[in-house]
Every structure is written in structure tokens, then in C-alpha cells.
Amino acid sequence: MLSRTADHLFWMARYMERAENTARMLDVNYQTSLLPQSADTALQGWSGLLSISELTWAYNQQHQQIDARSVMDFMVRDEKNLSSIWNCLRAARENARAVRGALTTEVWETQNQTWLEFNRMLKAGEFERDPGAFFEWVKFRSHLSRGVTVGTMLMDEALHFLRIGTFLERADNTARLLDVKFQALAGDDYFGPVDAQQQQQGAATPQEVDFYHWSAILRSVSGFEIYRKVYRNVIRPEKVAELLILRPDMPRSLAACMNDVVANLRLVANQQSDETLRRAGRLQSDLRYGRIDEILATGLHAYLTQFLDRVGDLGVGISRDFLVPMAA
């Protein structure tokens, strides 16, 4: 396969996944903002959302203060924000158009219709009327795009590069969501035993107080029902971390994402990709044999920061080995 074709397929999938993950993060923040909370807590939530996407500086260039409506508008429809849903869906559609011959008719029509319908909905004011329903629509279109891709495309290199892009982007976004949300709600000093006197007095523990916030985070990655099925107890931060980092049967966990990245990398491997495949396999092994108590003992923030660095290096390696070379 030509490297330029592989590049377009890889980034088409990444941009579509990024649009979905942005919608998920906006949705959880929007739903959480409807809960009783102080103004400082609400501000921290929206600030954290910008931090997840590394957009704080870009946002401050255009806005004097952080508030829910401005952040959502910036993340959804701002054409100057290269990570906005508008730009992600546009880029996904343009990459699909560039390799129209490598896609099935259904895949192309799904990408094109998503872009056209998204703009129609914005002009009709549907985003302002019901942000929650709007975010659900973006997630649904991403699900549809993946389903049509897997269900109609030949299982060749084109599909493998699409899958690599999808799961690499998903791993990056899940790690960012975990890092920022855990720092805001818990912090590394949160994972100790519950105070005995507090428990004896019947006072609400931090875990009980934050139940709705943790459940909202789980719902943002479609993990609430999965958590209840796997752990069958009250939502605890360390269990949320374990589910979203180490469980290979949780579709959006870091372990599951890296399993899919490595599996598809092996199918497109070439003579110059040995080092990239080795790094991907080592990251996969660290997740496969890791333990949540060891991760928490060394610090969740440090672990996730290192993971994001390794995923970033992996993306550079994939680009170098298979795709159009990245600008220096």
C-alpha cells in the first residue's frame, strides 16, 4: 500500500475517534454540571476538560473567562480550534475523500453524510437546544462509522491502518480522561484506607459523596454497566482505575486498546517496523502483567504521563515506518 494512502486512512480513523471522545468528555462534563456543586467545582471541571485536550492556551487567546457555554462552543464548533468536533469531522471526511477508491461506498457515504448532517444540525440550533442529545448523535455516528468499516471493507492493509488509528487515538484519550479526572476528584493521596472513626460515626466517605461524579466518568467511556457487572459493589476510584487501565475485556481500557494496536501492527509489519512493534509489544506486556496496587503505589499521574509519552512515541514510529513522514 502507498504510504500516502495509509496516512489518510490512519488519520481518518483517528479524527473520527477524536470527535467521539471529545463528545464523550463534553457530555460527562455537561451532565456533571447539572448536579448540585459549587461554582469553583464547576469551573474546575471545565478547566480540566481544556487541560485534557491541551487547549487551555488556545482557549484563553479567544475568551476572557471559563464558563460552560463558551467551552462547549469552543470544543464543538470553533473553526480556529483544530481539535473541535467541527474540525475533526471535517478532517475525517477530507481524508476519506482523498482515498475514496480504497473505501467501500458505504464507508464513504457514512463519512460524508456525517459531515453534512453535523453542519445542518449546527445551523438549525440543535446543539443549543439539547447538548446531551447532540453529543449522543456524534457518538452514534462514530459507532456507525466503525461498524460500517468492519462490516463492509476487505480485511486487508487498509482496514488494519484504520484500526491502528482508532485504537491508538482511543488509548490516548482514555489516559488523558483518567489523568485529569482523577487529579480533580481524587489525587494520588486518595487511595488509602477509609478512616475508621469516620466509618464508625456513619459519616459519608469521599467515595459515597463522589458517587455521581465517578458514575458519570464511567458512563463517559460506556463503562458504568460493565463496572457493575465486574465488581458488583460501590464505585471506588481504585476499581475505576483498574477497569480503565488493566482490564483487557473493557473495550475502551488502555490494555484493550494496546492489544488491538499490536495485533494490527503485526499484520502490516515491514522490514523497518521492528523497533516500533517491539515498543508496542512492551507497552502491551506492561499492561497485561501490571497490577493496580503497584501503579497506585508509584503514583497514577506519573504512570499515565509516562503512558501518554510512550503512546506519542509509538505514533511517531508508526508515521516514520508506514506513513507520510512527519514534519520536523
MINU-216682 format. One line per 2 residues: number of its first residue (from 0); their letters; for each residue x, y, z of C-alpha. Coordinates in steps of 0.5 Angstrom, whole numbers, plus 500, padded with zeros to 3 digits. Layout:
NUM) A) X/Y/Z  ...
END
This chain:
0) ML) 500/500/500  502/507/498
2) SR) 505/511/505  500/517/503
4) TA) 494/512/502  496/509/509
6) DH) 497/516/512  490/518/510
8) LF) 487/512/513  490/512/519
10) WM) 488/520/520  481/519/518
12) AR) 480/514/524  484/518/529
14) YM) 480/524/527  473/520/528
16) ER) 475/517/534  478/524/537
18) AE) 471/527/535  467/522/539
20) NT) 472/522/545  471/530/545
22) AR) 464/529/545  464/524/551
24) ML) 468/529/555  464/534/554
26) DV) 458/530/555  460/528/562
28) NY) 462/535/564  455/537/562
30) QT) 452/532/566  456/533/572
32) SL) 455/541/571  447/539/573
34) LP) 449/536/579  449/541/586
36) QS) 456/543/586  460/550/588
38) AD) 462/555/583  469/553/584
40) TA) 468/546/583  464/547/576
42) LQ) 470/552/574  475/546/576
44) GW) 471/541/571  471/546/565
46) SG) 478/548/566  480/540/567
48) LL) 477/539/560  481/544/557
50) SI) 487/541/560  486/534/558
52) SE) 486/537/550  492/541/552
54) LT) 488/547/549  488/552/555
56) WA) 493/557/552  489/557/545
58) YN) 482/558/549  485/564/553
60) QQ) 487/567/547  480/568/545
62) HQ) 476/568/552  477/572/558
64) QI) 474/567/563  472/560/563
66) DA) 465/558/563  460/552/561
68) RS) 457/555/554  464/558/552
70) VM) 468/552/553  463/548/550
72) DF) 462/552/544  470/552/543
74) MV) 470/545/543  464/544/539
76) RD) 464/549/533  470/553/533
78) EK) 474/553/527  480/556/530
80) NL) 481/550/535  484/545/531
82) SS) 481/540/536  474/542/536
84) IW) 469/537/533  468/541/527
86) NC) 475/541/525  475/533/527
88) LR) 469/531/523  472/536/517
90) AA) 479/533/517  476/526/517
92) RE) 471/527/511  477/530/508
94) NA) 482/524/509  476/520/507
96) RA) 475/524/500  483/523/499
98) VR) 483/516/499  476/515/496
100) GA) 478/509/492  481/505/498
102) LT) 474/505/502  467/502/500
104) TE) 461/506/498  458/505/505
106) VW) 464/508/509  465/514/504
108) ET) 457/516/505  458/515/512
110) QN) 463/520/513  460/525/508
112) QT) 453/524/511  456/525/518
114) WL) 460/532/516  454/535/512
116) EF) 449/533/518  453/536/523
118) NR) 453/542/520  446/542/518
120) ML) 445/541/526  449/547/528
122) KA) 445/551/523  439/549/526
124) GE) 441/550/533  440/543/536
126) FE) 447/544/539  444/550/544
128) RD) 437/546/545  440/540/547
130) PG) 447/539/548  446/532/551
132) AF) 443/529/545  447/533/540
134) FE) 453/529/544  450/523/543
136) WV) 449/524/536  456/525/535
138) KF) 458/518/539  453/515/535
140) RS) 456/517/528  463/515/530
142) HL) 460/508/532  456/507/526
144) SR) 463/509/522  467/504/526
146) GV) 461/499/524  461/500/517
148) TV) 468/500/516  469/493/520
150) GT) 463/490/516  464/492/509
152) ML) 471/493/508  476/488/506
154) MD) 481/485/511  487/488/508
156) EA) 492/493/510  487/499/509
158) LH) 483/496/515  489/495/519
160) FL) 491/502/519  484/504/520
162) RI) 484/500/526  491/502/529
164) GT) 489/510/528  482/508/532
166) FL) 486/505/538  492/509/538
168) ER) 487/515/539  483/512/544
170) AD) 488/510/548  491/517/548
172) NT) 484/520/550  483/515/556
174) AR) 489/516/559  488/524/559
176) LL) 481/523/561  483/519/567
178) DV) 489/523/569  485/530/569
180) KF) 479/527/572  483/523/578
182) QA) 487/529/580  481/533/580
184) LA) 477/528/584  482/524/588
186) GD) 489/525/587  495/520/589
188) DY) 494/521/596  486/519/596
190) FG) 488/511/595  488/510/603
192) PV) 484/506/607  478/509/610
194) DA) 478/513/616  476/508/622
196) QQ) 473/514/626  469/517/620
198) QQ) 466/510/618  464/509/626
200) QG) 461/515/626  457/514/620
202) AA) 459/520/616  459/519/609
204) TP) 466/517/606  469/521/600
206) QE) 467/515/595  460/516/597
208) VD) 460/523/596  463/523/590
210) FY) 459/517/587  455/521/582
212) HW) 462/524/579  465/517/579
214) SA) 459/514/575  459/520/570
216) IL) 466/519/569  465/511/568
218) RS) 459/513/563  463/518/559
220) VS) 467/511/557  461/507/557
222) GF) 463/503/563  458/504/568
224) EI) 454/498/567  461/494/566
226) YR) 463/496/572  457/494/576
228) KV) 458/487/572  465/486/574
230) YR) 466/489/581  459/489/584
232) NV) 460/494/589  460/501/591
234) IR) 464/505/586  471/506/588
236) PE) 477/510/585  482/505/585
238) KV) 477/500/582  475/505/576
240) AE) 483/506/575  484/498/575
242) LL) 478/498/570  480/503/565
244) IL) 487/501/565  488/494/566
246) RP) 482/490/564  483/487/557
248) DM) 476/486/557  474/493/558
250) PR) 473/496/550  476/503/552
252) SL) 481/501/557  489/502/556
254) AA) 490/495/556  485/493/551
256) CM) 487/499/546  494/496/546
258) ND) 492/489/545  489/492/538
260) VV) 494/496/536  499/491/537
262) AN) 495/486/533  494/490/527
264) LR) 501/493/527  504/485/527
266) LV) 499/485/520  502/491/517
268) AN) 510/490/519  515/491/515
270) QQ) 523/491/515  524/498/518
272) SD) 518/497/523  521/492/528
274) ET) 523/497/533  516/500/533
276) LR) 513/494/534  518/492/540
278) RA) 516/498/543  508/497/542
280) GR) 509/490/545  513/492/551
282) LQ) 508/497/553  502/492/552
284) SD) 506/487/556  507/492/562
286) LR) 499/493/562  498/485/561
288) YG) 502/484/567  501/490/571
290) RI) 498/491/578  493/497/580
292) DE) 496/497/587  503/498/584
294) IL) 501/503/580  498/507/585
296) AT) 504/506/590  508/509/585
298) GL) 503/515/583  497/515/578
300) HA) 499/521/575  506/519/574
302) YL) 504/513/571  499/516/566
304) TQ) 504/521/564  509/516/562
306) FL) 504/512/558  502/518/554
308) DR) 509/520/553  510/512/550
310) VG) 504/513/546  506/519/543
312) DL) 513/516/541  509/510/538
314) GV) 505/515/534  512/518/531
316) GI) 515/511/530  508/509/526
318) SR) 509/515/522  516/514/521
320) DF) 515/507/519  509/507/515
322) LV) 506/514/513  508/520/510
324) PM) 514/523/514  512/528/520
326) AA) 515/535/519  521/536/524
END
